[in-house]
Amino acid sequence: TGSDGQVLTSTGAGSPPAFEALPAGGLSEADTWYLDTEFSIDGNNTSVLTNLSRTGTKMGTGMTESSGVFTFPSTGHWLITFQMSYRTYVDVNYFYSYIEESTGNAKSTGSAVYGTNVIHRIVDVTNAGTHRIRFTAFSFNGTSTSKVQSGVGTQMTFIKLGAT
């Protein structure tokens, strides 16, 4: 017989089952980053968000960032949230934010809004060695200037929901 809190598990074909402790539950990874330097978007261009810093609190290993590209510490299903705050000095026709995912073939998901823009995406990371995420902003407003605001108004959150 097993001990209190243990469950009967298979040890593979041809061998007797064993009593084992349940694996620990809950989240194993969570990490939040923010934009630490405001930057301008002029006219009709796309900018990758760089100059990013960790908020100081993370659970687990945390994400790795280089030149705006994030690397995952492990495979699994990840919830990614991108909140972007911006201000404009003239009317802006469109202001987009994107979570761009690369697994060897580029894909992107975005939304267009004014003010504060929040988008979410669940990503299945099947290979932590090659899966990458970056965040971009796009402005279509002729020749005027818009600014992506720094600080906690523009931040990225990564939460590992479970195994892949």
C-alpha positions, 0 to 999 in steps of 0.5 A: 500500500502507498502512503497518504497523498500518493496515487497508483501509477503505471511504471510501464508495460510488463512492470507492476504499478507503483504508489507515487506522490502527485506532481505539484499543481499550479503555474510554473512560469510567469514573467512581466516586462515593460518598455523602459524608453518611450519612442516615436513612430513617424508616418507609416512604419513598423517598430519592434519594441526594444529597450525592455526591462523585467518588472523584477518579479518572476516565477520560474526561470523566466523569459530571455530577451535580446533586441526585442526578441523573447525566448521561452524557457520551456515548452508548453501552452503560454498565455501572452498579453501585450498592453501598449499605451500611446499618445498622438499629436494629430489624428491617427488613422490606424495604430496597431500592436502585434504579437509576432510568433516565429517557429521558422515561419513568420506569423502575426496577430494584431488589433487596431485601436486608439489609446491603450491597446491590449491583445492576448494570445495563447501560444503552443511552444513545442520547441523552446530552442527555436520558438521566439516572440517579439512585439511591434507597433505600427502607425499609419498617419501620414507624416505625423509623430506618435509615441509609444509610452514607456513604463507599466503602460506598455508591458508584456506578460508571459504565463505558462498555463501547462504542458504542451 
